[in-house]
Amino acid sequence: MRKHRLVTLAVTAVAVVMTGCTLNRPEDPVVLTGANVPSLSSVAAGDVVAFRWINRWLQVPVQVDERKQVDFGTLYNSSSMGFATTVYADANTFAGADTNANVDADDEIAFMAKDTGSEAPGGSGNPAGVVAGSGVKVRVRSNLNGTADGWIYLFKRSGTLSPGAGQKYVDYAFNLLSGNYKTTYRLQDGPNPENSTVSSPYYSTHFADRWLKDELRIKTGNATEVDILDRAKALFAPGVCVRSENTFNDAEGAFIVNKSGPVRALRSYIGANSGPLTQREHVFYERREDVRTFLRVHAIPGVMDFHDYSAAAGGMTYKSNPAPGGVTVDGVPDSPAAGQLSWESLDGPQGGLTIAHSTSTDVPSFTSTSYYFDDSTPGTGAETQCTGDNQSFGASGPWINRSIPNTDPRDTPFNRLLATRTLYFDAPSTANGAARSAQATSPFAITATSYP
C-alpha cells in the first residue's frame, strides 16, 4: 500500500513539473465574471489575454463571452413579452451584440483549470505583448479531495496577441439548412432543420433542429467512436406523446446565441410549445458539456428529460446512484432501482459517459425520480416510443413525476426551476459517476488581485 502511494505521489509530482498545474481537474472550466475583475472594465472584451507561469510566462487560451439584459420579445424579433433576463450576446441573432464592448460586470471570462500554473515570483515582470499595469492575478482554488491552488494572469494585450493562444479546444459549426438565421428562421412556426455539429478530440455530437440532439460519439482512448445516441428526449410522462422535442421544434422558438470560441462553444435557445420562455443552454468544453434548462411555463403534470440510446450502445453498462450495481444495455427489459438522480454513467468499449445532475428550485416539497427503459421491441401505452427509432436502448434520465406549478414569470405567483446536467466524456472502462458528480458540484473558489 505504501509503495503504491509513493508511485502515485511520484507520478503527480512529474505531472506538476511538466504542466505546472496542481489542480488535477483537466476536464473542468474556470468561469469568472467581469465583477470579479473590475480593473478590466475599461478593456475591450477581445483584448483580454491570459498567461500562466511555469518558470517563465506562457500564453494560454482565454475567452470572454459578453452578456446583456434582453426582453424575450426581442429574441423573437417582436414586441416586449414582459420578461427580461441576462443572456449571452450574439450579433448574429436577435439578441444582438452587447452595447458595452468592454468587460462589464455580467460578462463571463472562461479558461480551463488545466491551463493554470504556479504563482509568479516577485520580479517576474510582464509577459511580452501586454500593457504594463493592466495585470490581474487570479488564484483558482479547488477544495475537492484536499486543497490545491493554481494561478492565471489576465492582461490587456498591447498588440496582436490572440486570446486563443493558437488553440481551439472545441469546434461548434451551427448550420441552419434554410440559410441565414435572421432572414430565414421560422420564429413562429417550425420546424427549422439543421445540420449542426460539435467536435473535440474527446467527443462529437449533432443537432438536427433546435431541441433535436441525435448523435453522440466518444472519441477518447480506444473508444470505438460509434454513435450511441438515438435522441435526447422530452415528454410529460412515459408514452404521453402530446408534447415532445418534436412538438417543441414544430412550434415557435428562437436562438439566443451560437458561438464557437477557443475555450468553449455556446448554444442557447428558447421555445417549447406553450412555454415560449423555456430556455435550454448548452456549453461545450473539450471534455465535458454543461446543459442548463430553465423551465418557464404554466403548470404542467410533470416532465421527463432523458437520453434514449441507440442499438450501437448494446453491451454497455448503465449505472446510477440509485442503482450502482449496474445493468447491461441490451434491449432486454431490466428494473434497476429508481430514485432522485445525482449521477448516471454508461460504459463499454464505445467509451465512458457520466452525467451529473442537479436541480435548483423553490417549488415546495420538490421531489423527482429516475426513468429507465431497455426494450428493443417496446409495446404500446407507457412503452410507446413517441419519437426516434421506435426502439429503446437504456433510455434513462430524470423524471419529475409530479405536478409542477406555474414557472412562467409573466404570471404570478410563479416558481423557479433550473435543471443542470454535466456530461463527462471518458475512455472506455473509466466512467466514474460518484467522482464526476463530486467534480460537477464542487466549484472553484476565485480570488482576483491586481498584478504586479
Secondary structure, DSSP 8 states (H G I E B T S, - for coil): -HHHHHHHHHHHHHHHHHH---S--TT-EEEEEGGG-GGGTTSBGGGEEEEEESSSEEEE--EEE-EEEEEHHHHTTSS--S-EEEEE-BTTSTTB--S--B--TT-EEEEEGGG-BB---TT----TTB-TT-EEEEEEEE-TTS-EEEEEEEEEBSSS--TTTT--S-EEE--BTTS-HHHH--SSS----B-EEEE-SSEEEEEEETTEEEEEEE-STT------EEEEEEESSTT--SSSHHHHHHS--EEEEEEE-SS-EEEEEEEETTEEEEEEEEEE-SSEEEEEEEE--S-BS-EEEEEEE-GGGTT-EEEESS-TT-EE-SSS---------SEEEEEETTEEEEEEEEEEE--TT---EEEEEEESS--SGGG---SSSS-EEEEEEEEE-S-B----TTSSS---EEEEEEEEEE-TT---HHHHHHHHT---EEEEEEE-
